[in-house]
Amino acid sequence: MNRLPYTLTILATCIISALLLTSPAPVGSQSELKAYTETIPGTEVTFDMVAIPGGTFTMGSPATEAGRKEDEGPQHEVKIAPFWMGKHEVTWDEYDRYAFGPKTLPKQPIDGPVVVTSPTPPYADESHGYGKGRQPVIAITWHAAVGYCRWLSEKTGKTYRLPTEAEWEYAARAGSKTPWSFGADGSKGGEYAWSSENSDAKPHPVGRKKPNPWGLHDIHGNVAEWCIDQFDPDYYQTLDLKKIALGPVKLPGEYRYSHVVRGGTWDDEIGKLRSATRRGSEGDWSLRDPQDPQSIWWHTEATMVGFRIVRPLNEQENLKDFRSKITRQSPN
């Protein structure tokens, strides 16, 4: 009897088993998802990232929720992959390293046009008199927020970007099904959020209010936060309610408006700070900009808008190497 094939089979099985036992865990497994602090290379500026576990949730608000608008429905089931999210809104300490540091230029043909990938000088005081430091960034455009994320990704070697609208609401809810992550009683809002009721008509340094159950500060109020999505009030109606939506996102194009902002602001009443509240950017946010064309980096009126960043554990295919398509010639 020829035992050679049998012997080779046993040997191959042993080798494969040994490799499986000694191989590391798969790259991008949820076990890697732990909170961490990032230092912007070349600076002493740091920011904290909170681990957000993957899961499924009901996006949107029920028809019975007080203050609800039509664009918050119909409710639908969404599955979100694990990611990290900024513990706080991006501050001027962080953003200024991008906006006013050395200009960063992408690789381009020798005879090609030079495209500046960091902001042009602002028309007036970019902080609008509210100060900088740990104050949240305000009055920057969606294009500028996307640019910051690409710059930060290049600096750190990690993928940072704006959250999708679905990721934002999933993280804001933190497992809750109530209007706010802190419950159904809006009178408790002052403990968790800066709103028109307690803000003294201005934004405040990040992290001074209680966090939501997943450790995110100012997710309700202070400044509204850019999402990656184009704003479409009817978007939820385009989804198949019989299926769970997997990482849905409304990819934007070359138009300046409208893009999603979430979370409500220091200038809004508590009812507009609900987890499901949606809002789209508007041309009036640059009403006083006398330039023609108007700046694609700075808004003159949007002192209530900032942003928060995320880092996907494994990036979804349609967001890999995401970048803004907006140029100075882009229409509104």
N, C-alpha and C positions, 0 to 999 in steps of 0.2 A: 504493500500500500504506500503510495506517495504522500508523505505527510508534509511536504514543503509548503503547499498553498495554505494548509491549516495553520502551520507554524507562523507563516507571514501574516495571516489574519490576526492571530493572537498578538503578535508583536505590534502591528499597527494599532490595534485597540488599546494596548497599554500606552503607546506613545500619545495617542489622542487624549486619553484619560488624564495623563500627567500634564499635558498642556492646558486642559480645562481647569485643573486644580490650581495651577500656578498662574493662570492669566488674571490680569486685573479686572475689576468690575467694568462693565461697558461704559464708554465715555458718554457723559450726559445723563447718567442715571439720577433719579431724584434723591438718592442718598448723598449726592454732592451738594445739595441745596442747603447752604448754611449762610447766615448773615455774615457780612464782612465790612471792613472799612477800606475804602480806596483812597489813595493819595495821588493827586494829579502829578504826573512826572515832571520834575524840574521845579516843583513848588512845595510848599508846606501845607497846601490846602487839601483837606480831606472831606469825604462825605460818606455816609453810611448807607448800605444796601440791605434791605430786609428780604428774607426768603419767603416767597409766596408759593405754596404747594399747588400742584395742578388739581383740577377737579371740575365738576359740573355744577352749574347754577342756573337759576331762572333770571333772565335779563329783562329789564323793563319793569313797569309798575302795573299793579292791578287797577281796574277801572274805578275801584272804590277809594283809591288813595287820594287824600286831600291835596289839592294843588297840582294834580296830574294834568299833563298835556297830551294831546293826541299822538305826538311823535314818540311817546314813551311806550307805545304798544303797537301790535299785540305782544304780550309776554312770550318768550321763547326760551327753549333750553339751549345752553351753550357749554361746550367743553373747552377748557383752557389748559394749556400745557404749563408746567412749572416755570417760574421766572423769578428774578429779583426786581424789587422796586425801590426807588429812593425813599429813605425814611422821611425825608423832608423835601419840600419844593426846592428847586435849584436856586442857590443864593447868588448875590452879586460877587461874593468872594470867589465863587467857582466860575461864573460866567465871564467876569472881567479878564480872566487869563486867556480866554478865547477872543473876546471882543477887542481888547486893547493890547494884546500881546503881538509878537511877530506875525506877519501875514503868512498864511499857509497856502501854497499853490499846488494843485494837482499836477501829475506828470502829463505833459502835453507835447504835441509835435513842435519841432523847432520853429516852424513858420506859422503855427496855430495861434489863436487868440489866447491871451492870458486872462484867466478867470479867478478873481479874488474869492476865496472861500471863507473869509471872515468878514464881519460887518464893516460897512463904510461908517465914517463918523456920524454920530446922531445929529439931528437938526437942532436940538436944544438939550437941556439937562435930562439925561436918560433915566435918572432916578425920580424925576418930577418932584424933587424936594423932600422925598421920604427917607433919603439916606441909603447907604449901601451896606457893606459888611454882611451880616447874617439876615438882612432883609431879603425877601424873595425877589427874584428878577421880575420886572414888570414891563409892559408896553413893547415887548419884542414880537415880531411876526412869527407865524408858523414856520416860514422858511428859515428864519434865524434859529429857531429852536431845533429844527432838523439839522441845520449846519453845525450847531454846537455838539449834537450827538455824534455826528460823523467825525468831528475834530477829536472829541473825547475817545472815540473808538480807536482812532489812529494813534493817539498818545498812549493809551493803556494796553492796546492789543486785545481788548475785549469788545464784544458787540453791545454798544449802548444805543438806544433809540427812544422815541416817544412810545408810550403805550398805545395799543389799539383801544378803541372805545370799549370793547368787550373786556379786555384785560383790566382797564381802569375800573369799570363798575364791579367786576369780580373782586378786585383787591379792596375797593372802597367798602363793599358789603361785608367782606371778611366773614362769610358764612351766615350773615343776617338776612332776614326777609322783610325787615321793617323799613320804614321810609329812610331812616338814618342808621348808620352802623351802631349807634349808641341806643337804639330803640325806637319806639313809636311816639315818645313824649318830646315834642319839640322844645319844651321849656327847659330841658337839660342841655340844649345846644350851647349855651354859654360856657359850659365846661370843656367842650370839644372844638369849638369853632369861633372864628372871628366873623361876625356878620354885621349888618347895619345896626343891630341892637346894642353892640358892645365895642365896636371897632374904633369909635371916635373918628369915623370917616377917613381911615387910612389903613394900609396893610401893616402887618407887624412881623418882627423877627420870627423865624421859623422855630417850631418846637415848644412854644410856650403854653399850648393847650394839650389836654389829654390825647393820647393816640387812640386809634381804633383798635379792635381786638387783635389785629395782626401787626400792630406796632407802627402804623403809619400816622404821622402827625399832620394836621392841617388838611386832611383829605376832604373835609367839609370846610368850605369857607377860606378865608385869607385871600388867596388869589385863585381864580379859575385856572385850569390846567389843560394845556394843549394835548390833544390825542393825534395819532397819525392819520386818522380817517378824514375823508371828505365828509362834510355834513350833508345829509339827505334826510329830511323829515319823514320820508316814506320808506326808509331803508328796511325797517323791521318787517314791513309788509311784503317785501320781496323774498323773505326767507321761507323755506319749507317748514311749516310748524309740525309736521309729522316726523321730522328728523332732528337729531341733535346737531346744531351748527358747530363745526370744528374750527376754532380760531377765526371767526368771521372778521373781516375788515373791508371797509369801503375804500379802495385804493384811490388816492387823489391824482389829479392830472396837473396841467400847466396853469390852471386858473388860480388867482390870488385868493379868491373867496368861493365857497365858504368851507372852513375846517372846524372840526369839533373841539369845543372846550367843555370841561366837566368840573363839577365840584362846587360851583357857586363862588361868590366873592365876598369881600369885606363890605361891599356896598349893597348886598342883597339881604332880604329878610330870610329868616331861617327856613321857610318853606321852599325856597329856591336852592337850598343846599342839600336836598335829598339825593340819595345814591343814584336814582334813575333820571334825574333832571338832565336834559340835553340842551345845548346851545350851539349856534353856529357863528363864526366870525362875520364881521360886517365891514363894508367899505367906510362907514362913518368912523371907524376906529382910527382912521388917518385923515380926518376931516381938515385939520389945520396944517397938514403937510403941503407946503406951497410948491414942492418940486414936481416936475413933469418929465418923466413919469415919477410917481411917488416912490418912496423908499421901499424896498423889499425886505428891509432889516428891522426898521423901527416903526411903531405906531405912535401917533401923537395923542390919542385919546384913551387907549386901552390900558389905563393904569391899574386895572383890576385883573389883568391876565398875565400868568406866568407859566411854568411847566414843571413837570417831574419826569424823571427818566426811569427806564426799565432796562434789564439785561435778560434776554431769553436764555434758558438753559440749553435748548436746542432751537435754533431759529426756524420758523416755518418758511416753506419754500418761497412763497410769494413776497416775503419781506427781506430776503437775503440781499445785501448790498443796497438797501433802500436809500434813495436820495431824492431831494426836492427837484421837481422839473420846472420850478418857477424861475423866470429871468426878469430883467428890467422891462422887457417888452411884453410880459405876460398880461393878458386882459384880466379885468375884475371878474 
